[in-house]
Amino acid sequence: MGTAHVLEAIRLSERPTTAVIVTTDKVYENREWIWAYREEDRLGGHEPYAASKAAAELVIAAYRQAFFHPGTGVKMSSVRAGNVIGGGDWSTDRLIPDAIRAFRRNEALILRNPNATRPWQHVFEPLFGYLDIAMALYEGLQIPSAMNFGPELKDVQSVGFVSQMMADLWGSGAKVEVQIDKSIRESQLLALDNSLARSHLNWAPTLSLEQAISQTITWYKAYSAGNDMLQLSLEQLARFERQYYSNNVT
């Protein structure tokens, strides 16, 4: 309903508007196949979060077809990113924050579904893509109504793989243990096809998975050491920006 309220506000404003609406990689009906999901694949959800995001995509499509015709001044696309990582995330029930909390206490990170694969990427990757698509829409370019922003397929790795890499980079005191919990239903295989972002925006992943995890662990270790986190965050952002525009020159 939050998405519907935002779209209704755009409709009632009767002003030229550029909107980039973020949903998730989990909007696709998961078929547990090895292929990356494309924007035209069927939407769905086998658990409440995924279903709610798929429903948001349906609301977006409905408003576009009913109210936001060409010529109304409203330019809109939905964007779907992979599992983002990066410093400063302290949410619960997320792999990286849970790992950091465990490592800082010299406790083992408990994995309930280590073989599940996810399209991991640093949070800067999709954010820069969102800025690019917003500018393209604003400038009147023909942009698809939905677009994936995901990593290279070689960086679609398992929870166990990523967890062990984090533990190795953290060093002393970092441990990983597996305690399978089959009562929680989760998708096992999940990947995104980023071909549309490449072809329409010249967007491409900037950091490898190892670089993304290394940069993330660097941030949290600096935080634990009491360093100036604003300064480090700005440095990481500036470094990424240089790399991004060096790699993705239109």
C-alpha positions in Angstrom: 0.0 0.0 0.0 2.9 2.3 0.5 3.8 2.1 -3.2 0.1 2.8 -4.1 0.1 5.9 -1.8 3.2 7.3 -3.4 1.8 6.7 -6.9 -1.5 8.3 -6.0 0.4 11.3 -4.7 2.2 11.6 -8.0 -1.1 11.3 -9.9 -2.8 14.0 -7.9 0.1 16.4 -8.1 -0.5 16.8 -11.9 3.2 17.8 -12.3 5.9 16.4 -14.4 7.5 13.7 -12.3 10.4 11.3 -12.7 10.0 8.2 -10.4 12.4 5.3 -9.8 10.6 2.8 -7.6 12.8 0.2 -5.9 11.4 -3.3 -5.3 13.6 -6.4 -5.0 15.2 -9.3 -6.8 12.6 -11.5 -5.0 9.7 -10.3 -7.1 10.1 -13.2 -9.5 8.2 -16.4 -9.1 11.1 -18.6 -8.1 11.5 -21.7 -10.1 14.7 -22.9 -8.5 16.5 -22.9 -11.8 20.1 -22.0 -12.6 19.2 -19.2 -15.1 19.2 -15.6 -14.1 15.7 -14.0 -14.0 14.9 -11.4 -16.7 12.5 -8.5 -16.4 9.8 -10.2 -18.4 9.8 -13.3 -16.3 6.7 -14.1 -14.3 6.2 -12.3 -10.9 5.2 -14.1 -7.8 6.2 -14.9 -4.2 6.4 -18.0 -2.0 6.6 -16.1 1.2 5.1 -12.8 2.4 8.0 -10.5 1.7 8.4 -11.7 -1.9 4.6 -11.6 -2.5 4.3 -8.1 -1.2 7.0 -6.8 -3.5 5.5 -8.6 -6.5 2.2 -7.0 -5.6 4.0 -3.6 -5.6 5.1 -4.3 -9.1 1.5 -5.0 -10.1 0.4 -1.7 -8.6 3.2 0.1 -10.5 2.1 -1.5 -13.8 -1.6 -0.7 -13.1 -0.9 3.0 -12.5 1.3 3.2 -15.5 -1.4 1.8 -17.8 -4.3 3.6 -16.2 -2.9 7.0 -15.5 0.7 7.6 -16.6 0.4 7.5 -20.4 3.0 9.1 -22.6 2.4 12.8 -22.6 1.2 13.0 -18.9 4.7 14.1 -17.8 5.2 11.1 -15.6 8.3 9.0 -16.4 8.6 5.9 -14.2 10.5 2.7 -14.0 10.8 0.0 -11.3 14.2 -1.3 -10.4 15.2 -4.7 -8.9 18.6 -5.2 -7.2 20.3 -8.2 -5.8 21.3 -8.7 -2.2 23.2 -5.6 -1.3 26.0 -5.5 1.2 28.1 -2.6 2.6 29.2 -0.9 5.8 26.7 0.7 8.1 24.0 -2.0 7.9 22.9 -3.1 11.4 19.6 -4.7 10.5 18.6 -8.0 12.1 18.2 -11.3 10.2 20.6 -10.2 7.5 23.8 -12.1 6.8 26.4 -9.4 6.9 25.2 -7.6 10.1 24.5 -10.9 11.8 28.1 -12.0 10.9 29.6 -8.8 12.2 27.8 -9.0 15.5 28.9 -12.6 16.0 32.5 -11.9 15.0 32.8 -8.9 17.3 31.6 -11.1 20.2 33.9 -13.9 19.3 30.9 -16.1 18.7 30.1 -18.4 15.7 27.9 -17.1 12.9 25.1 -19.7 12.7 23.9 -20.5 9.1 20.5 -22.1 8.6 20.6 -22.3 4.8 24.3 -22.3 3.7 23.7 -23.6 0.2 21.3 -20.9 -0.9 22.8 -18.7 -3.6 22.2 -15.0 -3.9 23.2 -12.2 -6.3 25.5 -10.4 -3.8 26.7 -6.8 -4.7 27.9 -3.8 -2.9 25.2 -1.3 -2.2 26.9 1.4 -4.3 26.4 -0.7 -7.4 22.6 -0.4 -7.7 22.5 3.1 -6.2 24.6 4.4 -9.0 22.4 2.5 -11.5 19.3 4.1 -9.9 20.8 7.6 -10.4 21.6 6.7 -14.0 18.1 5.5 -14.8 16.6 8.5 -13.1 18.6 10.8 -15.3 17.8 8.9 -18.4 14.1 9.0 -17.7 14.3 12.8 -16.9 16.1 13.4 -20.2 13.3 11.6 -22.1 15.2 8.5 -23.2 13.3 5.3 -23.9 13.9 3.2 -20.8 12.2 -0.2 -20.0 9.5 -0.1 -17.5 11.5 -2.4 -15.2 15.2 -3.1 -14.9 17.4 -5.5 -13.0 20.7 -4.4 -11.4 22.6 -7.5 -10.4 26.2 -8.8 -10.3 28.1 -10.9 -12.7 26.9 -14.5 -12.6 30.3 -15.6 -11.3 29.6 -13.6 -8.2 26.3 -15.3 -7.5 27.6 -17.4 -4.6 26.2 -19.4 -1.7 25.6 -18.1 1.8 28.2 -20.5 3.0 30.8 -19.2 0.6 30.2 -15.6 1.4 30.2 -16.3 5.2 33.6 -18.1 5.0 35.1 -15.3 3.0 33.9 -12.8 5.6 35.3 -14.9 8.4 38.7 -15.2 6.6 38.9 -11.5 6.1 37.8 -10.7 9.6 40.5 -12.9 11.1 40.9 -14.0 14.7 37.8 -15.0 16.5 35.6 -15.3 13.4 33.8 -18.7 13.1 31.0 -20.1 11.0 28.7 -23.0 12.0 25.9 -24.7 10.1 22.6 -25.5 11.8 20.1 -26.4 9.1 16.6 -25.1 9.7 14.1 -26.6 7.3 11.1 -24.9 8.9 11.9 -21.6 7.2 11.1 -21.6 3.5 13.6 -19.7 1.4 14.5 -19.6 -2.3 17.6 -21.7 -2.9 18.7 -20.4 -6.3 18.4 -16.7 -7.2 20.2 -14.7 -9.9 19.4 -11.6 -11.9 20.0 -10.9 -15.6 21.4 -7.4 -16.0 21.4 -7.2 -19.8 18.8 -4.4 -20.0 20.9 -2.2 -17.7 24.0 -2.9 -19.8 22.3 -2.1 -23.1 20.2 0.9 -22.1 22.4 2.6 -19.5 25.8 1.1 -20.2 25.8 0.1 -16.6 27.9 -2.8 -15.4 29.1 -4.1 -12.0 32.2 -2.3 -10.8 33.4 -4.4 -7.9 33.9 -8.2 -7.8 32.3 -10.1 -5.0 35.7 -10.4 -3.2 36.2 -6.6 -3.5 32.7 -5.9 -2.2 33.1 -8.1 0.8 36.6 -6.8 1.5 35.4 -3.2 1.4 32.5 -4.1 3.7 34.7 -5.9 6.2 37.2 -3.0 6.2 34.3 -0.7 7.1 33.2 -2.8 10.1 36.7 -3.4 11.4 37.3 0.3 11.3 34.1 0.9 13.2 35.2 -1.6 15.8 38.5 0.2 16.1 36.8 3.6 16.8 37.9 5.2 13.5 36.3 8.2 11.9 33.5 6.4 10.0 32.2 9.5 8.1 35.7 10.0 6.6 36.1 6.3 5.7 32.6 6.2 4.2 33.2 9.3 2.0 36.6 7.8 1.0 34.9 4.5 -0.1 32.2 6.4 -1.9 34.7 8.6 -3.8 36.9 5.6 -4.7 33.9 3.7 -6.1 32.7 6.8 -8.0 36.0 7.1 -9.8 36.0 3.4 -10.6 32.4 3.4 -11.7 32.7 6.3 -14.2 36.0 4.9 -15.4 34.4 1.6 -16.3 31.0 2.9 -17.4 31.7 5.8 -19.7 28.8 6.3 -22.1 
